[in-house]
C-alpha cells in the first residue's frame, strides 16, 4: 500500500472522523511493564481486565485488539480468557498509551488511511523502548494508505467533531518541549493538512500535574456536532476549579467550522483525587472512550462518579454509559481514552 512522507492527507481527500462514528476495531495494550507501573502494576492489570470485560460485553461493540509483547502474552491470555471480540496482537511497545503512540486513522476516497507523527515521550519526560515504533507497526497491519508527518503530535492533544472543528490546548501544542512552530497559525495549518480540519479552538491549559502538559481529552470533548462537554468543580477544594471555569467560558464564546455557537454541557469533576505519592492526580471524567455500543467512563471511587455517569448518559441516548474504576490505571498517568485508539469503519 502507498506509504507517503507527505504531511497533507487532506490533499488526498482524507479527514479524521468524530469518535462517535462507527468503528471497525479499537486498539489498546496490556499493562505489563514494571518500569512503567512499579507497585501499581497488579492493580492496574485488574482494572484493565474489568475495562476489557465492560468494553467487549455488547454484541454491537467493535473488536478490542490488545497489544502484548511475547514475554507477557501468556499472562495476558490467561487474564483476558473468554472475553468476546478480543484479539491479542503480539507487538512490542513501551507503555499502554496508544492514544499518543499509535497512528491516527482517517477516512477518505476508497476508505481508510492512517497518519503518524513523531513521538517524543510527552516532551522528553518518558523515554520507553519501542514507543516511537508503535505507530508505524500498527499502520503496517492495515493495507491502506499510510501518511507520515515529521513533527510531534499526540492523539490526546486534539479532539475533532468530524465536521471540520478541532479542540486543543496551547499548554501542550505550543509547548517548547514539542518544538512547535513559533506562530500558532502554522500549527493550525499543519492540523488542517494532516487531519482535514477547518477550525481550531484553543484552550489555555489542562489539569494540574498532567504530565502531558494539558491534553484536551482530559478537559473537553465533542459528543455531537456543535456539542462539547467539559467539567464543573462541585467541591470547594477541587484543585482545578479556576481552570475548569475558564475552559467553559472559552468554549461558550467559540464557534465551530460551520459557524455554530457551541452548546457547552458541564458534568461533575471528580474533585480532589490524590495519587499514591500524595500529590494531586489529573483525575478526569473527560477521559471516556466512545464505542459503537458503549461509552466507558473512568471513575475514581468518589461522590461525583454516579452523577457524572448519569450526566454523560443523557448525552449518549443511543449508547450505554458504563463506569469502570480507573484509580490504579491513573497512577500510570492516564485512563481509558489515553490507552485506546479507534479504527473507523469505512
Residue pairs with C-beta under 8 A, 6 or more apart in sequence:
1 142
1 143
1 144
1 145
1 146
2 145
2 146
3 146
3 148
4 145
4 146
4 147
4 148
5 147
5 148
5 150
6 12
6 147
7 147
7 148
7 149
7 150
7 151
7 190
7 193
7 194
8 147
8 193
8 194
9 15
9 106
9 108
9 113
9 115
9 145
9 147
9 193
9 194
9 195
9 196
10 192
10 193
10 194
10 195
10 196
11 193
12 108
12 109
12 113
12 145
12 147
13 108
13 109
14 106
14 107
14 108
14 109
14 113
14 115
14 145
14 147
14 196
15 106
15 107
15 108
15 162
15 195
15 196
15 197
16 104
16 105
16 106
16 107
16 160
16 162
16 195
16 196
16 197
17 106
17 107
17 160
17 162
17 344
18 160
18 161
18 162
18 163
18 222
18 225
19 159
19 160
19 222
19 289
19 290
19 342
20 162
20 223
20 224
20 290
21 107
21 162
21 344
21 345
22 292
22 344
22 345
23 62
23 291
23 292
23 342
23 343
23 344
23 345
24 62
24 63
24 112
24 343
24 344
24 345
24 346
25 62
25 63
25 64
25 65
25 342
25 343
26 55
26 62
26 63
26 64
26 65
26 289
26 291
26 340
26 341
26 342
26 343
27 65
27 67
27 98
27 102
27 138
27 340
27 341
27 342
27 343
28 52
28 64
28 65
28 66
28 67
28 96
28 98
28 339
28 340
28 341
29 66
29 67
29 68
29 93
29 95
29 96
29 98
29 339
30 45
30 48
30 66
30 67
30 68
30 72
30 75
30 76
30 79
30 80
30 96
31 37
31 41
31 44
31 45
31 48
31 96
31 329
31 332
32 41
32 68
32 69
32 71
32 72
32 75
32 76
33 41
33 94
33 95
33 128
34 41
35 128
36 94
36 95
36 96
36 126
36 128
36 332
37 44
37 331
37 332
39 276
40 276
40 328
40 331
40 332
43 327
43 328
43 331
44 328
44 329
44 331
44 332
45 79
46 328
47 324
47 325
47 326
47 327
47 328
47 329
48 96
48 329
49 79
49 80
50 324
50 325
51 296
51 324
51 326
51 329
51 336
52 64
52 66
52 80
52 83
52 86
53 83
54 294
54 296
54 322
54 324
55 61
55 64
55 289
55 291
55 294
55 296
56 63
56 64
56 83
56 84
56 85
56 86
57 84
57 294
58 292
58 293
58 294
58 320
59 84
59 293
60 292
60 293
61 85
61 291
61 292
61 293
61 294
62 85
62 291
62 292
62 342
62 343
63 85
63 86
63 87
64 83
64 85
64 86
64 87
65 87
65 89
66 76
66 80
66 86
66 87
66 88
66 89
67 89
67 90
67 91
67 93
67 98
67 134
68 76
68 88
68 89
68 90
68 91
69 90
69 91
69 92
69 93
70 90
73 88
73 90
76 88
77 88
80 86
80 88
89 141
91 134
91 137
91 138
92 129
92 130
92 133
92 137
93 101
93 130
93 131
93 134
94 101
94 126
94 128
94 129
94 130
94 131
94 134
95 101
95 126
95 128
95 131
95 332
96 332
96 338
96 339
97 156
97 333
97 334
97 338
97 339
98 134
98 138
98 339
98 340
98 341
99 154
99 155
99 156
99 217
99 334
99 337
99 338
99 339
99 340
99 341
100 119
100 122
100 154
100 155
100 156
100 157
100 212
100 338
101 119
101 131
101 132
101 134
101 135
102 134
102 135
102 138
102 155
102 341
103 114
103 115
103 116
103 135
103 136
103 138
103 139
103 146
103 341
104 114
104 115
104 116
104 117
104 155
104 195
104 341
105 112
105 113
105 114
105 341
105 342
105 343
105 344
106 112
106 113
106 114
106 115
106 195
106 196
106 344
107 113
107 344
107 346
110 346
111 144
111 346
112 142
112 144
112 343
112 344
112 346
113 144
113 145
113 146
113 147
114 135
114 138
114 139
114 142
114 144
114 145
114 146
114 147
115 146
115 147
115 148
115 149
115 194
115 195
116 135
116 136
116 139
116 146
116 147
116 148
116 149
117 135
117 148
117 149
117 151
117 152
117 153
117 154
117 194
118 132
118 149
118 150
118 151
118 152
118 153
119 131
119 132
119 134
119 135
119 152
119 154
120 152
120 177
120 178
121 127
121 128
121 131
122 154
122 177
122 211
122 212
122 213
123 175
123 177
123 178
123 213
124 177
125 211
126 211
136 148
138 341
139 146
140 146
142 343
147 194
149 190
149 194
151 179
151 180
151 190
152 178
152 179
152 180
153 173
153 178
153 190
153 194
154 172
154 212
154 215
155 341
156 212
156 215
156 216
156 217
156 218
156 334
156 337
156 338
157 168
157 169
157 172
157 173
157 212
157 215
157 216
158 166
158 167
158 168
158 173
158 191
158 195
158 216
159 166
159 167
159 168
159 216
159 217
159 220
159 221
159 222
160 166
160 167
160 195
160 197
160 222
161 222
161 224
161 225
161 226
161 256
161 257
162 225
163 225
163 256
163 257
163 258
164 196
164 197
164 198
164 199
164 256
164 257
164 258
165 197
165 198
165 199
165 200
165 201
165 222
165 256
165 257
165 258
166 191
166 195
166 197
166 199
166 200
166 201
167 200
167 201
167 203
167 216
167 220
167 221
167 222
167 228
168 191
168 200
168 201
168 202
168 203
168 216
169 202
169 203
169 204
169 205
169 206
169 213
169 214
169 215
169 216
169 219
170 184
170 202
170 203
170 204
170 205
171 204
171 205
171 206
171 213
171 214
172 178
172 206
172 212
172 213
172 214
172 215
172 216
173 180
173 187
174 180
174 184
174 187
175 213
177 213
180 187
181 187
181 190
184 202
187 200
188 200
191 197
191 200
192 198
197 257
198 257
199 255
199 256
199 257
201 250
201 251
201 254
201 256
201 262
202 250
203 216
203 219
203 220
203 247
203 250
203 251
204 246
204 250
205 214
205 243
206 212
206 213
206 214
206 215
206 216
206 218
206 219
206 243
206 282
207 214
207 218
207 219
207 240
207 243
207 282
207 283
207 284
208 239
208 240
208 243
208 280
208 282
209 279
209 280
209 281
209 282
210 218
210 282
211 282
211 333
212 218
212 333
212 334
215 338
217 286
217 287
217 337
217 338
218 282
218 284
218 286
218 287
219 230
219 231
219 243
219 244
219 247
219 284
219 286
220 228
220 229
220 230
220 247
220 251
220 286
221 228
221 229
221 230
221 286
221 288
222 228
223 229
223 265
223 290
223 315
223 316
224 315
225 256
225 258
225 260
226 256
226 258
226 260
226 262
226 263
227 262
227 263
227 265
227 315
228 251
228 262
228 263
228 264
228 265
229 264
229 265
229 266
229 267
229 286
229 312
229 315
230 244
230 247
230 248
230 251
230 264
230 265
230 266
230 267
230 286
231 240
231 244
231 247
231 266
231 267
231 268
231 269
231 284
231 285
231 286
232 244
232 245
232 248
232 266
232 267
232 268
232 269
233 240
233 241
233 244
233 245
233 269
233 271
234 268
234 269
234 271
234 304
235 269
235 271
235 272
235 304
237 271
237 272
238 244
238 269
238 271
238 272
239 272
239 280
240 269
244 269
248 264
248 266
251 262
251 264
252 261
252 262
252 264
254 261
254 262
255 261
255 262
256 262
265 311
265 315
267 285
267 307
267 308
267 311
267 312
268 285
268 304
268 307
268 308
268 311
269 284
269 285
269 304
270 283
270 284
270 285
270 299
270 300
270 302
270 304
270 305
270 308
271 302
271 303
271 304
272 280
273 280
273 281
273 283
273 300
273 302
273 327
273 330
274 280
274 281
275 281
275 330
275 331
276 331
281 330
281 331
282 330
282 333
283 298
283 300
283 330
284 298
284 335
285 297
285 298
285 299
285 304
285 308
285 312
286 337
287 298
287 326
287 334
287 335
287 336
287 337
287 338
288 295
288 296
288 297
288 298
288 312
288 321
288 336
288 337
289 295
289 296
289 336
289 337
289 340
289 342
290 316
290 319
290 342
291 319
291 342
293 319
293 320
294 319
294 320
294 321
294 322
295 312
295 316
295 319
295 320
295 321
295 322
296 322
296 324
296 336
297 308
297 309
297 312
297 321
297 322
297 323
297 324
297 336
298 323
298 324
298 325
298 326
298 329
298 330
298 335
298 336
299 305
299 308
299 309
299 323
299 324
299 325
299 326
300 325
300 326
300 327
300 330
301 325
301 327
305 323
306 323
308 323
309 321
309 323
312 321
313 320
313 321
324 336
326 335
326 336
329 335
329 336
329 339
